[in-house]
Amino acid sequence: MGHLNPLRWEFIVPPPRRFRTRRQDVAIRHARLAVDDVEWVDGLLVTTPRRTATDLAAIRLDGGHLGLVVADMLERNLTQPSDLATALAPYAAGYGLPDATGQEFLQHLTHR
């Protein structure tokens, strides 16, 4: 989604499972994922577009790149705008829009 060229691939493993790698291009993160945060794509369990967008917003990916990712998700009908707006609303303040609704934040990101 979008045009991100990751410096490393991130995998989420449920706690308390211990998993490590020596590869510099792979990061392992421990987190619990809800059933509706993941889906199967081409035989691989991945986070949903909604979860991916919120993960990127949580690490404060720059707004231009986040906007490209979100716009691509919407253009490809990978998620509903209302779901994405609701999920991204808590992150608006971190992007300089403290009073924005989720819909306003989504519009801001996609019109950059």
C-alpha positions as CSV (number, residue, x, y, z in Angstrom):
1,M,0.0,0.0,0.0
2,G,1.3,3.4,-0.9
3,H,4.9,3.8,-1.9
4,L,6.8,3.0,1.3
5,N,10.1,1.3,0.9
6,P,10.7,-0.2,4.3
7,L,14.2,-0.2,5.8
8,R,13.1,-3.3,7.7
9,W,10.2,-5.8,7.8
10,E,8.2,-5.9,11.0
11,F,6.6,-9.0,12.3
12,I,4.2,-9.1,15.3
13,V,4.4,-12.1,17.6
14,P,1.9,-12.6,20.5
15,P,3.4,-12.4,24.0
16,P,4.9,-14.2,25.9
17,R,6.4,-16.0,22.9
18,R,10.1,-15.2,22.5
19,F,11.3,-14.9,19.0
20,R,14.5,-13.1,17.9
21,T,16.4,-12.6,14.7
22,R,19.9,-11.6,13.8
23,R,18.8,-10.0,10.6
24,Q,19.1,-6.2,10.5
25,D,16.2,-5.9,8.0
26,V,13.7,-7.7,10.3
27,A,12.1,-6.4,13.5
28,I,10.1,-8.5,15.9
29,R,7.4,-6.7,18.0
30,H,5.4,-8.4,20.7
31,A,1.7,-7.4,20.7
32,R,-1.7,-8.9,21.0
33,L,-3.8,-8.6,17.9
34,A,-7.6,-8.8,17.8
35,V,-9.2,-11.3,15.4
36,D,-10.4,-8.4,13.3
37,D,-6.9,-6.9,13.1
38,V,-5.6,-9.6,10.8
39,E,-6.6,-11.3,7.6
40,W,-5.2,-13.9,5.2
41,V,-3.7,-12.5,1.9
42,D,-2.1,-15.0,-0.5
43,G,-1.5,-17.5,2.2
44,L,0.1,-15.0,4.6
45,L,-1.5,-13.7,7.8
46,V,-1.2,-9.9,7.7
47,T,-2.6,-6.9,9.5
48,T,-5.7,-5.4,8.0
49,P,-5.4,-2.1,6.2
50,R,-7.1,-0.4,9.1
51,R,-4.6,-1.8,11.6
52,T,-1.7,-1.0,9.3
53,A,-2.8,2.6,9.0
54,T,-3.1,3.0,12.8
55,D,0.2,1.3,13.4
56,L,1.8,3.8,11.0
57,A,0.0,6.7,12.6
58,A,1.1,5.5,16.0
59,I,4.8,5.7,15.1
60,R,4.1,9.1,13.5
61,L,5.0,8.3,10.0
62,D,5.2,11.6,8.2
63,G,1.9,12.9,7.0
64,G,2.8,12.8,3.3
65,H,3.6,9.1,3.3
66,L,0.7,8.2,5.6
67,G,-1.6,10.2,3.2
68,L,-0.3,8.2,0.3
69,V,-0.8,4.9,2.1
70,V,-4.3,5.9,3.2
71,A,-5.3,7.2,-0.3
72,D,-4.1,3.9,-1.8
73,M,-6.1,1.9,0.6
74,L,-9.2,3.9,-0.2
75,E,-8.6,3.9,-4.0
76,R,-8.2,0.1,-4.0
77,N,-11.3,-0.3,-1.8
78,L,-9.3,-2.2,0.9
79,T,-11.2,-0.5,3.7
80,Q,-14.2,1.8,4.2
81,P,-13.5,5.5,4.7
82,S,-15.7,5.6,7.8
83,D,-13.8,2.7,9.4
84,L,-10.5,4.4,8.6
85,A,-11.6,7.8,9.9
86,T,-12.8,6.2,13.2
87,A,-9.5,4.3,13.6
88,L,-7.3,7.3,12.8
89,A,-9.2,9.9,14.8
90,P,-7.1,9.5,18.0
91,Y,-3.9,10.3,16.0
92,A,-5.0,13.7,14.6
93,A,-3.5,15.7,17.4
94,G,-0.1,14.1,16.8
95,Y,-0.3,15.5,13.3
96,G,-1.1,19.0,14.4
97,L,-4.9,18.8,14.2
98,P,-6.0,18.6,17.8
99,D,-9.7,19.5,17.1
100,A,-10.1,17.5,13.9
101,T,-12.7,14.7,13.6
102,G,-11.6,11.4,12.2
103,Q,-13.2,12.4,8.9
104,E,-11.4,15.8,8.8
105,F,-8.1,14.1,9.6
106,L,-8.7,11.6,6.8
107,Q,-9.5,14.4,4.3
108,H,-6.3,16.2,5.5
109,L,-4.2,13.2,4.8
110,T,-5.6,12.3,1.4
111,H,-5.5,15.9,0.1
112,R,-1.8,16.5,0.9
